[in-house]
Amino acid sequence: MTIVGEGAEGSAATAAMEVEAFKRLYPLQFYERYLDQSVRPDGRPLNRARPTSVNLGAIPTAEGSALVKIGHTTMLAGVKLEVVVPSTTAPDQGQLAVDFQMPTICSPLVRPGRPAEVAWSVSEQLSNALSSSNFVNLQQLCIVPGKAAWIAYVDVYCLDADGSLLDAALLAAVAALTHLQLPAVKVTEAGRVVPLTSQNVDGDQEEEISEKKSEDQIVKSRQRLERRPVPIGLTCVKHKNHLLADPSAEEESTLQTSLTVVMDSSDRLVSFYKPGGAVTATSATVKDCIDLAKKRVIEVKDLLEEAYEEAFGAEMMVE
């Protein structure tokens, strides 16, 4: 009995080694065997995204922060505020500055002292998506027109780069901005911005005051950002007639042709990215990506609402 059992275990181990060897030698053919059956090697359907989680308030020292996971892909985002003089072209608006970093811990492909090429691309696409979506009302960041405004620095750090980086980075940035609270401040006639703490303003009084003017100062209460449609991204990879939603890093490198759709929670198309690849994106392919993105928006919107309720109570965050 023992000998038979050991033989069965040995056969299973040998078979597993043969499968792994075939996968390493012929990765594309390995995937095609599964794709022809409309499934991935891990059993996930082609149109399904990986398990996703959103946790607000991950960085206690930041004005707003979030930790996001899509499968193994992990992003940490933080928001810091600084007072600046508004630009002359937009004296009644604040500013939004976005940065994306890929430290060496996120992937063996990222080498010390050499920035990952994909980091620059994701950073630019992330900034464009937030700007084009108008998710942040820049006028709300204004303290005193022409004199003082907030600049919000949104820093996103990739802790694990396992595919769909823009999707996860955008979700982390949006979640961190959702968690953001603009602090209560007063502005003297000299233009000096002074933070108001619990020691120099009553909490109940602070909630009632949105803006108060006196002879020598302007007081603005603590507030969260205005609710606006949320931009959400979905990356797909195309191979022959197959379209895979939310690919892992292995799927992206093997199947190569990727497309990313960014839509907001009002079903508005914000942006579309296709960074080259062997397969042409036909109008039918683009439509299929948009249809998958619409379903993904509903899923992620619910996750954001749940995270917001957990952090702040039952107040709804997403329109």
C-alpha positions in Angstrom: 0.0 0.0 0.0 2.8 2.4 0.9 4.7 1.7 -2.2 1.6 2.3 -4.4 0.9 5.6 -2.6 4.4 6.8 -3.1 4.3 5.8 -6.7 1.1 7.9 -7.2 2.6 10.8 -5.5 5.7 10.5 -7.6 3.7 10.4 -10.8 1.7 13.5 -9.8 4.9 15.4 -9.0 6.4 14.4 -12.3 3.3 15.5 -14.2 3.4 18.9 -12.4 7.1 19.3 -13.3 6.3 18.5 -16.9 3.5 21.1 -17.0 5.8 23.7 -15.4 8.6 22.9 -17.9 6.1 23.2 -20.9 4.9 26.6 -19.5 8.4 27.9 -19.2 9.5 26.7 -22.7 6.3 27.5 -24.6 4.4 30.1 -22.5 2.2 31.2 -25.4 1.1 27.7 -26.4 0.5 26.9 -22.7 -1.9 29.8 -22.4 -3.6 29.1 -25.7 -4.6 25.6 -24.5 -6.6 27.3 -21.7 -7.9 30.3 -23.7 -9.4 27.9 -26.2 -11.6 26.7 -23.4 -12.4 30.3 -22.3 -10.6 30.0 -19.0 -7.2 30.9 -17.5 -4.7 28.5 -16.0 -5.8 29.6 -12.5 -9.4 28.9 -13.3 -10.5 32.5 -13.5 -13.0 33.4 -16.3 -11.6 35.6 -19.0 -14.0 38.5 -18.2 -13.5 38.5 -14.4 -11.2 40.8 -12.5 -9.1 39.5 -9.6 -10.3 40.0 -5.9 -10.0 43.6 -5.0 -9.8 45.4 -1.6 -9.7 49.0 -0.6 -8.6 50.2 2.9 -8.8 54.0 3.7 -6.5 55.6 6.3 -3.5 53.4 5.7 -1.0 56.2 6.5 -1.8 58.0 9.8 0.5 61.0 9.1 -1.1 61.8 5.7 -4.1 64.0 5.2 -5.6 61.3 3.0 -4.4 57.7 2.3 -5.4 54.3 1.0 -4.1 50.8 0.5 -5.5 49.0 -2.5 -5.0 45.4 -3.7 -6.1 43.9 -7.0 -5.0 40.3 -6.8 -1.3 40.5 -5.8 -0.9 44.0 -7.3 -0.6 46.3 -4.3 -0.6 50.2 -4.2 -0.2 52.6 -1.3 -1.3 56.2 -1.9 -0.9 59.2 0.3 -2.1 62.8 0.0 -0.2 65.8 1.5 -1.3 69.4 1.4 0.7 72.6 1.1 -0.4 76.2 0.9 0.6 78.0 -2.3 -0.3 81.2 -4.1 -2.8 80.4 -6.9 -1.7 80.9 -10.5 -2.6 84.1 -12.3 -4.5 82.0 -14.9 -6.7 80.3 -12.3 -6.7 82.5 -9.2 -9.7 80.7 -7.7 -8.3 77.2 -8.0 -5.9 75.0 -6.2 -3.6 72.4 -7.7 -3.2 68.6 -8.0 0.3 67.1 -8.3 0.5 63.3 -9.0 3.5 61.0 -8.7 3.9 57.3 -9.2 6.9 55.3 -7.8 8.0 51.7 -8.3 10.6 50.9 -5.6 12.8 47.8 -6.0 10.6 45.7 -3.6 7.7 45.7 -6.1 9.2 43.6 -8.8 12.5 41.7 -9.6 12.4 43.6 -12.9 13.0 46.9 -11.1 16.7 47.4 -10.5 18.2 49.7 -7.8 19.2 53.1 -9.0 17.5 52.7 -12.3 13.8 54.0 -12.5 11.4 51.5 -14.2 10.4 52.7 -17.6 6.8 51.7 -17.0 6.7 54.0 -13.9 7.0 57.1 -16.0 4.2 55.9 -18.3 1.9 55.0 -15.5 2.6 58.3 -13.7 1.6 60.3 -16.9 -1.5 58.3 -17.5 -2.5 58.5 -13.9 -2.2 62.3 -13.9 -4.1 62.6 -17.2 -6.9 60.3 -15.9 -7.4 62.4 -12.7 -7.3 65.6 -14.7 -9.6 64.6 -17.5 -12.1 63.1 -15.2 -12.4 66.3 -13.1 -12.7 64.1 -10.1 -11.3 66.9 -7.9 -13.0 70.2 -7.9 -9.9 72.5 -8.0 -12.0 75.4 -6.9 -12.7 73.6 -3.6 -8.9 73.7 -3.0 -8.9 77.5 -3.1 -8.7 79.2 0.3 -8.7 82.9 -0.7 -8.9 83.7 -4.5 -5.6 85.1 -5.7 -3.9 84.8 -2.3 -3.9 81.3 -1.0 -4.8 77.8 -2.2 -4.0 74.1 -1.4 -1.8 72.0 -3.6 -2.6 68.3 -3.1 0.4 66.1 -3.6 -0.8 62.6 -4.5 2.0 60.0 -4.2 1.3 56.4 -5.2 3.8 53.7 -4.4 3.7 50.3 -6.0 4.4 47.6 -3.4 3.7 44.6 -5.7 3.7 44.9 -9.5 1.6 41.9 -10.6 -0.2 43.5 -13.6 -2.9 46.1 -14.3 -0.7 48.8 -12.7 -2.7 51.8 -13.9 -6.0 50.3 -12.7 -4.6 49.8 -9.2 -2.7 53.1 -9.1 -5.8 55.1 -10.2 -8.0 53.3 -7.6 -5.5 54.0 -4.9 -5.2 57.7 -5.8 -9.0 58.0 -5.9 -9.4 56.3 -2.6 -6.8 58.4 -0.9 -8.5 61.6 -2.3 -11.8 60.2 -1.0 -10.2 59.9 2.4 -8.8 63.4 2.3 -10.1 66.1 4.6 -9.1 69.7 4.0 -8.1 71.2 7.4 -9.7 74.1 9.1 -7.7 77.3 8.6 -7.9 81.0 9.1 -6.3 83.6 6.9 -5.2 86.9 8.3 -5.4 90.2 6.3 -1.6 89.8 5.9 -2.3 86.7 3.9 -0.9 84.3 6.5 -2.7 80.9 6.6 -3.0 79.6 10.2 -4.2 76.0 10.9 -7.1 75.7 13.3 -6.7 72.9 15.8 -9.1 71.4 18.4 -7.5 73.8 20.9 -8.5 77.0 19.1 -11.8 76.1 17.5 -14.9 74.3 18.9 -15.7 71.1 17.0 -19.5 71.7 16.7 -18.9 75.3 15.7 -16.4 74.2 13.1 -19.0 71.9 11.4 -21.5 74.8 11.2 -19.1 77.3 9.6 -18.3 76.9 5.9 -16.7 80.3 5.6 -16.7 83.3 8.0 -15.3 86.7 7.3 -14.4 89.3 10.0 -12.4 92.5 10.0 -9.1 90.7 10.4 -9.5 87.2 9.1 -11.2 84.5 7.0 -12.1 81.2 8.6 -12.7 78.1 6.6 -13.9 74.9 8.3 -12.6 71.3 7.8 -14.3 69.6 4.8 -14.1 66.6 2.6 -13.9 66.9 -1.2 -17.0 67.3 -3.1 -18.6 64.1 -4.4 -18.0 63.6 -8.1 -18.1 60.7 -10.6 -15.2 58.4 -9.8 -12.7 57.4 -12.6 -12.0 53.7 -12.7 -9.7 51.9 -15.0 -9.8 48.4 -16.5 -6.9 46.9 -18.4 -7.5 44.0 -20.9 -5.1 41.9 -23.0 -6.0 40.8 -26.4 -4.9 37.5 -28.0 -6.4 36.3 -31.3 -10.2 36.3 -30.5 -9.7 36.3 -26.7 -10.1 39.3 -24.5 -8.8 39.0 -20.9 -9.9 41.5 -18.2 -7.4 42.5 -15.4 -4.3 40.6 -16.5 -1.6 39.5 -14.2 2.0 40.5 -14.9 2.6 37.1 -16.4 -0.4 37.4 -18.7 0.7 40.9 -19.8 4.2 39.7 -20.7 3.0 36.6 -22.5 0.0 37.9 -24.5 1.6 41.4 -24.9 -1.2 43.4 -26.5 -2.9 45.4 -23.8 -5.6 48.1 -23.7 -6.8 50.2 -20.8 -10.2 51.9 -20.6 -10.9 54.6 -17.9 -14.5 55.3 -17.3 -16.2 57.2 -14.5 -19.2 56.2 -12.4 -21.6 58.2 -14.7 -20.6 55.9 -17.6 -18.5 58.6 -19.3 -15.4 57.5 -21.2 -12.5 59.3 -19.7 -9.5 57.9 -21.6 -8.3 54.9 -23.6 -4.7 53.7 -23.8 -3.2 51.1 -26.2 0.6 51.1 -25.9 1.4 49.2 -29.1 1.3 45.4 -29.4 0.9 42.8 -32.1 -2.9 42.9 -32.4 -4.9 45.8 -33.8 -7.6 47.2 -31.6 -10.7 47.0 -33.8 -13.9 49.0 -33.0 -15.4 45.7 -31.8 -12.5 45.1 -29.5 -12.8 48.6 -28.1 -16.5 48.2 -27.6 -15.9 44.9 -25.7 -13.4 46.6 -23.5 -15.8 49.4 -22.7 -18.6 46.9 -21.8 -16.2 45.1 -19.4 -15.2 48.4 -18.0 -18.8 49.4 -17.3 -19.3 46.2 -15.2 -16.0 46.8 -13.4 -17.1 50.4 -12.5 -20.1 49.0 -10.7 -18.0 46.5 -8.7 -15.4 49.1 -7.7 -17.9 51.7 -6.9 -19.5 49.3 -4.3 -16.0 48.6 -2.9 -15.3 52.3 -2.4 -18.7 52.9 -0.8 -18.0 50.0 1.7 -14.6 51.4 2.5 -16.0 54.9 3.0 -18.7 53.6 5.3 -16.2 51.6 7.3 -14.0 54.7 7.7 -16.6 57.5 8.2 -19.9 55.9 8.9 -23.0 55.5 6.8 -22.6 58.7 4.7 -22.5 57.8 1.0 -19.4 58.8 -0.9 -20.1 58.0 -4.6 -22.8 59.6 -6.6 
